[in-house]
Amino acid sequence: ILVLGIVVGRWLAPGTEQRIAPVSATKEDVTWTCSMHPDIRQPEPGDCPICGMDLIPLESDGHDHNDNAIMLSDNAMKLAGIRTTVVQSADPVKTSRLNAVVESDERRVYSLSSHLSGRVEDLSIDFVGQKVTQGEVIAMVYAPELVSAQKELFEALKIKDEHPEWVEAAKMKLKNWKLSDKQIERIIASGRPEENFPVLADRSGYVTRMHVKRGDYIKQGQAIYEISDLQSVWVMLDVYESDIAWIRQGDSVNITLSSLPGKDFSGSVDYIDPVIDTRTRVAKARVNLGNPDGILKPGMYGTGLVFSHLIDYENFPVVPASSVMWTGKRSIVYVAIDTEKGTDFQLRQVTLGPDLGNRFVVLDGLKPGERIAVEGTFSIDAATQLSGKPSMMNPEGMSFRSAHDHSDMDMEATDISQEDHTTMDMSTALTAMSISDEAKTALAVVYDRYLDLKDALVADKSGKARKELLKFKKELEAVDMALFGDAAHRLFMSERETMLAHIPEKKKLSDIERSRAAFEYVSNGMITLAKAFLPQEGTFYVQHCPMAFNNKGADWISREHDIRNPYFGSSMLTCGDVTDTLGTK
């Protein structure tokens, strides 16, 4: 707070040279302010009623008449790390990250059938997965009908001079059982019937299923094996309801597989399920990939990036995601307007369209050619808020506080509804509050309990989740409120009360879903405190599941980057995305 107040005070107040120089007694309309508390304004010099520092004159530069904007010089923008860009219309391409599984191409699955009826004497293929080559012997069958047909041939040979046509008829009967001329001649040469006959593979592939065993009796046309030709495979993508509106046939897909690191496979969506699975709440999208080297194996798991061209939004402006700030249901940006003495930044409410990952389509509120802030937006918002201009926290703006008006110096924490929780979250991000080491130590214990609770929900352990939730409540109640001062105290108390209010009594935690409902509110509060205080060392990830609570969506914090969903557990363990990264330097 101290650092932020000094920086913002330097923006809103004149330079050092101007503060040292005497102010003309004849100059009219001089307003005095505090560099630490720029919302203090009075018409005469004196001391700041909050910190006791000398008040300094607020220079009127010809821009204070604009009640909706704040002017920043080039130096102030550099100091705050503010960067702007011109709004443009662009080809909107939405990237969807989907779970992917390799499966056999159903169009290249075949049955190897027997052309004989009889008893299976031997099988050449012993296990699923074995490769079969076209023309290879896959089984030996004892065929009584074929033995009888051979005997008929031998009887016909005895009278071939009188009835040669009988010999040809007997041979044709054998050929109908797929015996070749060479086999028939060998039988004639041996002078006795053969009992066991081979069944040959009429296609090549890999055995995916075995239908018979040695000693089984089979009929003509009965399947012995099922094989799959893996020269091409299908990659099936899980398309959640939140993504299905954007995925179209023909969309480009880039696929990576966990078992083949460093390799990418490109294809396109050639089919999308017309229905959604009521159990998993996903539809399947299919990508057909060639597999001439056989490195793609059914069952491999990976990720598919689908690039969808949103032709319905081609003429709309597209802005970087970093330029947009959220306050509940509203989305705002800061529009930059060049002036002679610097740049005016004015809050503008916008209506967002599809999320393109690192960009947003803007449906209303901006036009191509306008310039907006894309970095340092929180610094701009902090300055506008302290100046009483329209800001994220106060879209209508507020009047400045008189040096003699102390009515709100000890503001009590107010209740925060779940709908407005995002507003408080953004507020903490801009203030970058610092707290004592003792406060961080106390909060670190609470975060350890929170992560234990999250792990119990991931594991679907209802009893352990209930136990960890009550432990978390006990640790949160035990934090000494005196460790926090001023704004940090108000923020902690507000989040603490909201979290405690949504943790039921032990007897009401009858099942794991009640624990998960409480966990949503607990997570929102812990995310807010984490962004404001960063109480623990290391990196944390804010993760989001769009399908939680009937597609309302919910967030949580994790130490691991990989998604392990506490709201669904094993039923949809990997549903979600990383939306933010928190960490101490």
C-alpha positions in Angstrom: 0.0 0.0 0.0 2.8 2.3 0.9 4.6 1.8 -2.5 1.3 2.1 -4.4 0.4 5.3 -2.6 3.7 6.9 -3.4 3.6 5.9 -7.1 0.1 7.1 -7.6 0.7 10.2 -5.6 3.6 11.1 -8.0 1.3 10.6 -11.0 -1.4 12.8 -9.5 0.8 15.5 -8.0 3.4 17.8 -9.7 7.1 17.0 -9.8 9.6 17.6 -7.1 10.8 20.9 -8.5 7.2 22.2 -8.5 6.7 21.1 -4.8 9.8 23.0 -3.7 8.9 26.2 -5.6 6.7 28.6 -3.6 3.1 28.8 -4.7 1.9 32.2 -5.7 -0.6 33.6 -3.2 -2.5 35.2 -6.1 -3.0 31.9 -8.0 -6.7 31.0 -7.8 -8.3 27.5 -7.3 -5.2 25.8 -5.9 -6.1 22.4 -4.5 -4.0 20.7 -1.9 -3.6 16.9 -1.7 -1.4 14.2 0.0 1.0 12.2 -2.1 0.2 9.2 0.1 -3.6 9.7 0.1 -4.5 11.4 -3.2 -8.2 11.3 -2.4 -7.6 14.0 0.3 -8.4 17.4 -1.2 -8.7 20.8 0.5 -8.4 24.4 -0.7 -5.6 25.4 1.8 -2.2 23.9 2.7 -1.8 21.9 5.9 -1.1 18.3 7.1 -2.7 15.1 5.9 -5.3 14.0 8.5 -4.4 10.4 7.9 -0.6 10.2 7.8 0.4 13.7 8.9 2.5 14.5 5.8 2.6 18.0 4.4 -0.1 18.6 1.7 1.2 19.5 -1.7 -0.5 21.6 -4.4 -2.3 19.7 -7.1 -1.4 21.2 -10.4 -4.2 22.1 -12.8 -3.0 21.2 -16.3 -6.0 21.8 -18.3 -7.2 18.2 -18.1 -8.8 18.0 -14.7 -12.0 19.2 -16.3 -12.5 15.7 -17.7 -14.2 13.9 -14.9 -14.1 10.5 -16.7 -10.4 10.2 -17.5 -7.0 10.4 -15.8 -4.0 11.9 -17.6 -0.6 10.2 -17.3 2.7 11.5 -18.7 5.0 9.4 -20.8 7.4 9.0 -17.8 4.5 7.9 -15.5 3.5 5.3 -18.1 7.0 3.9 -18.3 7.3 3.8 -14.5 4.0 1.9 -14.2 4.8 -0.5 -17.1 1.8 0.7 -19.1 1.7 -0.3 -22.8 -1.0 0.4 -25.3 -2.1 -1.0 -28.7 -4.5 -0.1 -31.5 -7.7 -2.1 -31.7 -7.9 -4.1 -34.9 -10.3 -6.5 -36.6 -8.6 -9.9 -37.1 -9.4 -13.4 -38.2 -10.8 -14.8 -35.0 -9.4 -18.3 -34.4 -10.5 -20.0 -31.1 -8.1 -22.7 -29.7 -9.8 -25.5 -27.8 -7.6 -27.9 -25.8 -9.3 -31.3 -25.7 -8.5 -34.7 -24.3 -7.6 -37.2 -27.0 -7.5 -41.0 -27.2 -6.3 -43.1 -30.2 -8.7 -45.8 -31.3 -8.9 -48.3 -34.2 -10.4 -47.1 -37.4 -13.7 -49.0 -37.4 -13.7 -48.9 -41.2 -10.5 -51.1 -41.2 -11.7 -53.8 -38.8 -12.3 -57.2 -40.4 -13.3 -60.7 -39.4 -11.2 -63.7 -40.5 -13.8 -66.5 -41.1 -13.6 -70.2 -41.7 -14.8 -71.5 -45.1 -15.1 -75.0 -43.6 -17.4 -76.6 -41.0 -15.8 -78.9 -38.5 -13.6 -79.1 -35.4 -10.7 -76.7 -34.8 -7.6 -78.9 -34.4 -5.0 -76.1 -34.2 -4.7 -72.3 -34.1 -1.7 -70.5 -35.4 -2.5 -67.3 -33.6 -2.2 -67.6 -29.8 -2.9 -64.1 -28.4 -4.5 -60.7 -29.1 -2.1 -58.3 -30.7 -0.3 -60.8 -32.9 0.3 -59.7 -36.5 -1.4 -61.6 -39.3 -0.2 -61.6 -42.9 -2.5 -62.2 -45.8 -2.2 -65.8 -47.0 -0.9 -67.1 -43.7 -2.4 -70.2 -42.2 -4.4 -69.2 -39.2 -6.1 -72.5 -38.2 -6.3 -76.2 -39.1 -9.9 -77.6 -39.2 -11.1 -81.3 -39.4 -13.9 -81.1 -41.9 -16.0 -84.3 -42.3 -17.8 -82.9 -45.3 -14.5 -82.3 -47.0 -13.4 -85.9 -46.2 -16.6 -87.2 -47.9 -16.0 -85.0 -50.9 -12.5 -86.4 -51.3 -13.8 -89.9 -51.2 -16.3 -89.0 -54.0 -13.3 -87.8 -56.0 -11.5 -91.1 -55.6 -14.7 -93.0 -56.7 -15.0 -90.8 -59.7 -11.4 -91.4 -60.7 -12.1 -95.2 -60.9 -14.6 -94.6 -63.7 -13.1 -91.5 -65.3 -12.9 -93.2 -68.7 -16.7 -93.8 -68.8 -17.7 -90.6 -66.9 -15.0 -88.0 -67.0 -17.6 -85.3 -66.1 -17.9 -86.9 -62.7 -14.3 -86.3 -62.0 -14.6 -82.6 -62.9 -17.7 -82.3 -60.8 -15.9 -83.8 -57.8 -13.0 -81.4 -58.3 -15.3 -78.4 -58.5 -16.9 -79.4 -55.3 -13.5 -79.3 -53.6 -12.7 -76.0 -55.2 -15.9 -74.6 -53.6 -14.2 -75.2 -50.3 -11.3 -73.0 -51.5 -9.0 -75.9 -52.3 -6.5 -75.0 -55.0 -5.7 -77.1 -58.0 -2.3 -77.8 -56.5 -3.9 -79.1 -53.3 -6.3 -81.3 -55.3 -3.5 -82.8 -57.4 -1.6 -83.5 -54.2 -4.6 -85.3 -52.7 -5.0 -87.4 -55.9 -1.3 -88.2 -55.9 -1.4 -89.4 -52.2 -4.2 -91.8 -53.0 -6.0 -91.1 -49.7 -8.2 -88.3 -48.2 -6.7 -85.6 -46.1 -8.5 -85.0 -42.8 -7.2 -81.5 -41.6 -7.4 -78.5 -43.8 -5.8 -75.0 -43.4 -7.8 -71.8 -43.1 -5.9 -68.9 -44.6 -6.0 -65.2 -43.7 -7.5 -63.2 -46.6 -6.2 -59.8 -45.1 -3.3 -58.5 -43.1 -3.6 -56.8 -39.7 -3.4 -57.2 -35.9 -5.6 -59.5 -34.0 -7.9 -57.6 -31.7 -10.2 -60.4 -30.7 -10.2 -64.3 -30.7 -13.6 -65.9 -31.2 -12.7 -69.7 -30.9 -10.4 -72.1 -29.1 -8.8 -75.4 -30.0 -11.4 -78.1 -30.0 -14.3 -75.8 -30.8 -16.8 -76.8 -33.5 -17.4 -74.1 -36.0 -19.7 -73.6 -39.0 -18.8 -72.4 -42.4 -18.6 -68.6 -42.4 -18.1 -68.4 -38.6 -15.5 -65.8 -37.5 -12.3 -67.1 -36.0 -10.5 -63.8 -35.4 -11.2 -60.1 -35.6 -8.3 -58.0 -36.9 -7.6 -54.3 -37.4 -5.5 -52.8 -40.1 -3.7 -50.0 -38.3 -2.5 -48.3 -41.5 -4.9 -45.5 -40.3 -6.4 -44.8 -36.9 -8.9 -42.5 -35.3 -8.2 -40.0 -32.6 -11.3 -39.3 -30.6 -11.5 -35.9 -28.9 -13.7 -35.2 -25.8 -15.7 -32.0 -26.7 -17.3 -30.5 -23.6 -20.6 -28.6 -23.9 -18.7 -25.3 -23.4 -16.7 -26.0 -26.5 -19.1 -27.8 -28.8 -20.6 -24.5 -30.2 -17.2 -23.7 -31.8 -16.0 -27.0 -33.1 -16.8 -27.7 -36.8 -16.0 -30.3 -39.4 -12.9 -29.3 -41.2 -11.3 -27.5 -38.2 -7.5 -28.0 -38.0 -6.2 -30.2 -35.2 -2.7 -30.5 -33.7 -2.3 -33.7 -31.6 0.4 -34.5 -29.1 0.6 -37.9 -27.3 2.0 -38.6 -23.8 3.8 -41.7 -25.1 5.4 -39.9 -28.0 7.0 -36.8 -26.6 8.3 -34.3 -29.1 6.1 -35.6 -31.9 3.1 -33.6 -33.3 0.4 -35.0 -35.6 -1.8 -32.8 -37.7 -5.3 -33.6 -39.0 -8.8 -32.2 -39.2 -12.1 -32.9 -37.6 -14.1 -35.2 -40.0 -17.0 -36.1 -37.7 -18.7 -34.8 -34.6 -21.2 -36.9 -32.6 -24.8 -35.6 -33.0 -25.5 -36.4 -29.3 -23.9 -35.8 -26.0 -23.1 -38.6 -23.6 -25.4 -38.1 -20.6 -22.9 -39.7 -18.2 -19.7 -37.9 -19.2 -21.4 -34.7 -20.7 -19.1 -34.8 -23.7 -19.5 -35.4 -27.4 -16.9 -37.1 -29.5 -15.1 -35.4 -32.4 -13.0 -37.7 -34.7 -9.7 -37.1 -36.5 -8.5 -39.6 -39.0 -4.7 -40.0 -39.1 -2.5 -42.1 -41.3 -0.3 -44.6 -39.5 2.1 -46.2 -42.1 4.9 -46.7 -39.5 2.5 -48.2 -37.0 3.7 -45.9 -34.2 0.1 -44.8 -33.3 -1.4 -47.5 -31.1 -5.1 -47.7 -29.9 -5.3 -46.6 -26.3 -2.7 -43.9 -26.5 -3.7 -40.8 -24.5 -2.9 -37.2 -25.4 -4.2 -33.7 -26.1 -5.7 -32.2 -29.2 -5.6 -28.5 -30.0 -8.5 -27.6 -32.3 -8.2 -24.3 -34.2 -11.7 -23.1 -35.1 -12.2 -20.1 -37.5 -15.2 -18.2 -36.2 -16.5 -16.8 -39.5 -19.5 -15.3 -37.7 -17.2 -12.9 -35.9 -14.8 -11.9 -38.7 -15.7 -8.2 -38.7 -15.6 -7.6 -34.9 -12.6 -6.1 -33.0 -10.2 -8.5 -31.3 -8.3 -7.4 -28.2 -5.6 -9.0 -26.0 -6.9 -10.7 -22.9 -4.6 -8.7 -20.7 -6.5 -5.5 -21.7 -9.8 -6.7 -20.2 -10.7 -6.4 -16.5 -13.7 -8.2 -15.0 -16.1 -6.9 -12.3 -18.8 -9.5 -11.9 -20.9 -9.5 -15.0 -19.2 -6.4 -16.4 -16.0 -6.3 -18.5 -14.0 -3.1 -18.9 -11.0 -1.7 -20.8 -9.1 1.6 -20.6 -9.2 3.6 -23.8 -6.1 5.8 -24.4 -6.6 9.3 -25.9 -3.5 11.3 -26.8 -3.3 14.9 -25.5 -0.6 17.6 -25.6 0.7 16.9 -22.1 0.3 13.1 -22.1 -2.3 10.4 -22.4 -5.8 10.3 -21.0 -7.1 6.9 -20.0 -10.8 6.5 -19.7 -12.8 3.5 -18.5 -15.0 1.9 -21.2 -17.5 -1.0 -20.6 -17.4 -3.6 -23.3 -19.4 -6.7 -24.3 -17.2 -9.7 -24.9 -17.7 -12.4 -27.4 -15.8 -15.7 -27.7 -12.7 -16.3 -25.7 -9.8 -17.0 -28.1 -7.3 -18.0 -25.4 -5.1 -15.0 -25.2 -7.6 -12.7 -27.0 -11.2 -11.8 -26.9 -13.7 -10.8 -29.5 -15.5 -7.6 -28.6 -19.1 -7.4 -29.6 -19.8 -3.9 -28.4 -18.0 -0.9 -26.8 -14.9 -0.6 -29.0 -14.2 0.2 -32.6 -11.1 -0.6 -34.8 -8.6 2.2 -34.6 -9.1 3.1 -31.0 -6.1 2.6 -28.7 -6.4 0.7 -25.4 -4.1 -0.2 -22.5 -2.9 -3.8 -22.7 -0.3 -3.8 -19.8 -0.4 -1.9 -16.6 -4.2 -1.8 -16.5 -4.3 -2.4 -12.7 -2.0 0.5 -12.2 -4.2 2.8 -14.3 -7.3 1.6 -12.4 -5.6 2.2 -9.0 -4.8 5.8 -10.1 -8.3 6.4 -11.3 -9.9 4.9 -8.2 -7.8 7.1 -5.9 -8.6 10.1 -8.0 -12.3 9.6 -7.7 -12.7 9.0 -11.5 -14.8 6.1 -12.9 -12.9 2.9 -12.2 -13.5 -0.8 -12.0 -14.5 -0.6 -8.3 -16.6 2.6 -8.8 -17.9 2.8 -12.4 -19.8 6.0 -11.6 -16.8 7.6 -9.8 -16.9 9.3 -6.4 -16.4 12.7 -4.9 -13.1 13.4 -3.3 -12.8 13.2 0.5 -12.3 16.5 2.3 -9.5 16.7 4.8 -12.1 17.3 7.5 -14.3 14.4 6.5 -13.3 11.3 8.5 -16.5 9.5 8.3 -15.2 6.5 6.3 -11.7 6.2 7.7 -12.7 3.1 9.8 -15.0 1.4 7.3 -16.4 -1.9 8.5 -16.1 -4.9 6.4 -19.2 -5.5 4.3 -20.8 -8.8 3.3 -19.8 -9.9 -0.2 -22.2 -12.0 -2.1 -21.0 -14.8 -4.3 -22.0 -12.9 -7.5 -19.8 -9.9 -6.5 -16.9 -12.0 -5.4 -15.0 -11.3 -8.6 -15.0 -7.6 -7.8 -13.2 -8.1 -4.5 -10.8 -10.5 -6.3 -9.8 -7.8 -8.8 -9.4 -5.2 -6.0 -6.9 -7.3 -4.2 -4.9 -7.8 -7.4 -4.4 -4.1 -7.9 -3.5 -3.2 -4.3 -0.6 -5.6 -4.0 -0.9 -5.6 -0.2 2.1 -6.5 1.9 1.6 -8.3 5.3 3.9 -9.2 8.1 5.8 -12.5 8.2 3.7 -13.5 11.2 0.5 -13.0 9.1 2.0 -15.0 6.3 3.0 -17.8 8.7 -0.6 -18.0 10.0 -2.1 -18.0 6.6 0.3 -20.7 5.4 -1.2 -23.1 7.8 -4.7 -22.3 6.5 -3.5 -22.9 2.9 -2.0 -26.3 3.9 -5.4 -27.3 5.3 -7.1 -26.0 2.1 -4.8 -28.2 -0.1 -5.5 -31.2 2.1 -9.2 -30.6 1.6 -8.8 -30.3 -2.2 -6.8 -33.6 -2.3 -9.6 -35.4 -0.3 -12.2 -34.1 -2.8 -10.1 -35.2 -5.8 -9.9 -38.7 -4.2 -13.7 -38.9 -3.7 -13.1 -39.5 0.0 -16.3 -38.2 1.6 -15.3 -38.8 5.3 -11.8 -37.4 4.9 -13.2 -34.3 3.0 -15.6 -33.6 5.8 -12.8 -33.9 8.4 -10.4 -31.7 6.4 -13.1 -29.1 5.8 -13.7 -28.8 9.6 -9.9 -28.6 10.2 -9.7 -25.8 7.7 -12.5 -24.0 9.5 -10.7 -24.4 12.8 -7.4 -23.0 11.4 -9.2 -20.1 9.7 -11.0 -19.1 12.9 -7.7 -19.3 14.8 -5.9 -16.7 12.7 -5.2 -13.6 14.8 -7.0 -10.7 13.1 -4.6 -8.3 14.8 -1.8 -9.5 12.5 -3.4 -7.6 9.6 -3.6 -3.8 9.4 -5.8 -1.3 7.6 -7.0 -2.5 4.1 -5.4 -5.9 4.6 -7.4 -6.3 7.8 -10.7 -5.3 6.0 -10.0 -7.7 3.1 -9.1 -10.6 5.3 -12.1 -10.1 7.6 -14.5 -9.9 4.6 -13.2 -13.1 3.0 -13.0 -14.9 6.3 -16.6 -14.2 7.1 -17.8 -15.2 3.7 -15.9 -18.5 3.8 -17.1 -19.3 7.4 -20.7 -18.5 6.5 -20.7 -21.2 3.8 -19.1 -24.0 5.8 -22.0 -26.0 7.3 -22.0 -27.7 10.7 -20.6 -31.2 10.9 -24.0 -32.8 11.1 -25.1 -31.2 7.9 -22.0 -32.5 5.9 -23.9 -35.7 5.1 -22.2 -36.3 1.7 -19.3 -35.2 -0.4 -21.4 -33.0 -2.6 -22.1 -30.7 0.4 -18.4 -30.5 1.1 -17.8 -29.6 -2.6 -20.5 -26.9 -2.4 -18.7 -25.3 0.5 -15.3 -25.8 -1.2 -16.5 -23.5 -4.0 -16.9 -20.5 -1.6 -13.8 -21.5 0.3 -11.8 -21.5 -3.0 -13.0 -18.1 -4.1 -11.9 -16.6 -0.8 -8.5 -18.4 -0.8 -7.8 -17.3 -4.3 -8.6 -13.7 -3.4 -6.3 -13.8 -0.3 -3.6 -15.6 -2.4 -3.6 -12.9 -5.0 -3.4 -10.2 -2.3 -0.9 -11.6 0.1 1.0 -14.5 -1.5 1.4 -16.2 1.9 3.4 -19.2 0.8 6.6 -19.8 -1.1 6.5 -21.5 -4.5 4.1 -21.6 -7.4 0.4 -22.1 -7.2 -2.1 -22.5 -10.1 -5.6 -21.2 -10.2 -7.6 -23.7 -12.1 -11.2 -23.6 -13.5 -13.8 -26.3 -14.3 -16.5 -24.9 -16.7 -18.9 -27.8 -15.9 -19.1 -27.6 -12.2 -22.5 -26.9 -10.6 -24.5 -27.4 -13.7 -22.1 -25.6 -16.0 -21.8 -22.5 -13.8 -18.1 -23.2 -13.4 -15.9 -23.1 -10.3 -12.3 -22.4 -9.4 -9.7 -23.8 -7.1 -6.0 -23.6 -6.2 -3.4 -26.4 -6.8 0.3 -26.8 -6.4 0.3 -29.0 -9.5 -0.1 -27.7 -13.0 -1.9 -30.9 -14.1 -5.6 -30.8 -13.6 -7.1 -32.9 -10.8 -10.7 -31.8 -10.5 -12.0 -31.6 -6.9 -15.6 -30.9 -8.0 -16.0 -34.2 -10.0 -13.2 -36.4 -8.7 -12.7 -39.6 -10.6 -15.8 -39.2 -12.8 -14.1 -36.3 -14.7 -10.7 -36.0 -13.1 -9.0 -33.9 -15.9 -11.8 -31.6 -16.7 -10.6 -28.0 -16.4 -7.9 -25.5 -17.4 -5.2 -23.4 -15.7 -6.4 -19.8 -15.6 -3.7 -18.0 -13.6 -0.3 -18.6 -12.0 0.6 -17.3 -8.5 4.0 -17.3 -6.9 6.5 -15.4 -4.9 9.7 -14.1 -6.3 
